[in-house]
């Protein structure tokens, strides 16, 4: 029996957010999106929903998600995304980073990230 994973999605590009949700649903149909936002000011509210992990773009419409994760002392596992090659420098701020994916995101990128997440969290899928 698999764990019913709950996650939040932070992405400011509507088309990208839609694509990510579709990929997650196809790879892990039992995982549930419990919150979604395009800005950093919503991060504290999203964290109060008690997700199991965060799937987040680094650059949101009002700033950098990594700054808000630090400010909130977020300890949840995070998968970071960005369309900017130099953005990987922001990953150094996050101690609980599972992986960084450069956009455009494809199925295999998220599959590898989810395998890393499941291993790190000790989630047993049989």
C-alpha positions in Angstrom: 0.0 0.0 0.0 1.4 3.4 -1.0 1.4 6.5 1.1 -1.2 9.1 0.1 1.3 11.9 -0.5 0.1 15.5 -0.2 2.0 18.3 -1.9 1.8 22.0 -2.7 2.8 23.5 -6.1 4.4 27.0 -6.3 4.6 28.1 -9.9 3.9 31.5 -11.5 3.5 30.3 -15.1 0.0 28.9 -15.7 0.9 26.7 -18.6 3.9 25.2 -16.7 1.7 24.7 -13.5 -0.9 22.8 -15.6 1.8 20.7 -17.2 3.4 19.9 -13.9 0.0 18.8 -12.4 -0.6 16.5 -15.4 2.8 14.9 -15.1 2.5 14.4 -11.3 -1.0 12.8 -11.8 0.3 10.5 -14.5 3.4 9.4 -12.5 1.8 9.2 -9.0 -2.0 9.1 -9.4 -2.4 8.6 -5.6 -0.6 11.9 -4.8 -2.8 14.8 -4.0 -2.3 18.5 -4.7 -3.6 20.3 -1.6 -2.5 23.9 -2.4 -1.2 26.0 -5.3 0.1 29.5 -5.6 2.1 31.8 -7.8 3.6 34.1 -5.1 5.8 33.9 -2.1 3.4 35.7 0.2 1.2 32.6 0.1 3.9 30.2 1.2 3.2 30.4 5.0 -0.5 29.7 4.3 0.4 26.8 2.0 2.7 25.3 4.7 -0.1 25.4 7.2 -1.9 22.8 4.9 0.7 20.3 6.1 2.0 19.0 2.8 4.5 16.1 2.6 6.6 18.0 0.2 6.9 21.1 -2.0 7.3 21.4 -5.7 8.4 24.9 -6.4 9.7 27.3 -9.0 12.5 29.4 -7.6 11.3 32.7 -9.1 7.7 33.5 -8.4 5.7 36.6 -9.4 6.7 38.5 -6.2 10.2 37.1 -5.4 12.3 34.1 -4.7 10.6 31.1 -3.0 14.0 30.1 -1.5 14.0 33.3 0.5 10.6 32.6 1.9 11.5 29.0 2.7 14.4 30.3 4.8 12.2 33.0 6.5 9.6 30.3 7.4 12.3 27.8 8.6 10.7 25.3 6.2 11.9 21.8 7.0 9.8 20.0 4.3 11.5 18.3 1.4 11.6 20.6 -1.6 12.0 19.9 -5.4 13.0 23.2 -7.0 12.5 24.2 -10.6 13.7 27.1 -12.8 14.0 28.1 -16.4 17.2 30.0 -15.7 20.5 28.0 -15.8 22.1 30.3 -13.2 19.3 29.6 -10.7 21.0 26.5 -9.3 23.0 28.9 -7.1 19.8 29.5 -5.1 19.7 25.8 -4.2 22.6 26.3 -1.8 20.1 28.1 0.5 18.0 25.0 1.0 19.2 22.3 3.3 16.2 20.1 2.7 16.5 20.1 -1.1 15.7 16.8 -2.8 16.8 18.0 -6.3 16.8 20.8 -8.7 15.2 20.5 -12.2 15.9 22.9 -15.0 12.8 23.7 -17.1 11.3 22.6 -19.4 10.4 19.7 -17.1 9.7 16.3 -18.7 8.3 13.1 -17.2 11.7 11.5 -16.7 12.9 14.6 -14.7 10.0 14.3 -12.3 10.2 10.5 -12.1 13.9 10.8 -11.0 13.0 13.5 -8.5 10.1 11.5 -7.0 12.3 8.4 -6.7 14.9 10.5 -4.8 12.1 11.9 -2.6 10.6 8.5 -1.9 14.0 7.1 -0.9 14.8 10.1 1.3 11.5 9.9 3.0 11.5 6.1 3.4 8.1 5.8 1.6 7.6 2.1 0.8 6.0 1.5 -2.6 5.2 -2.2 -3.3 
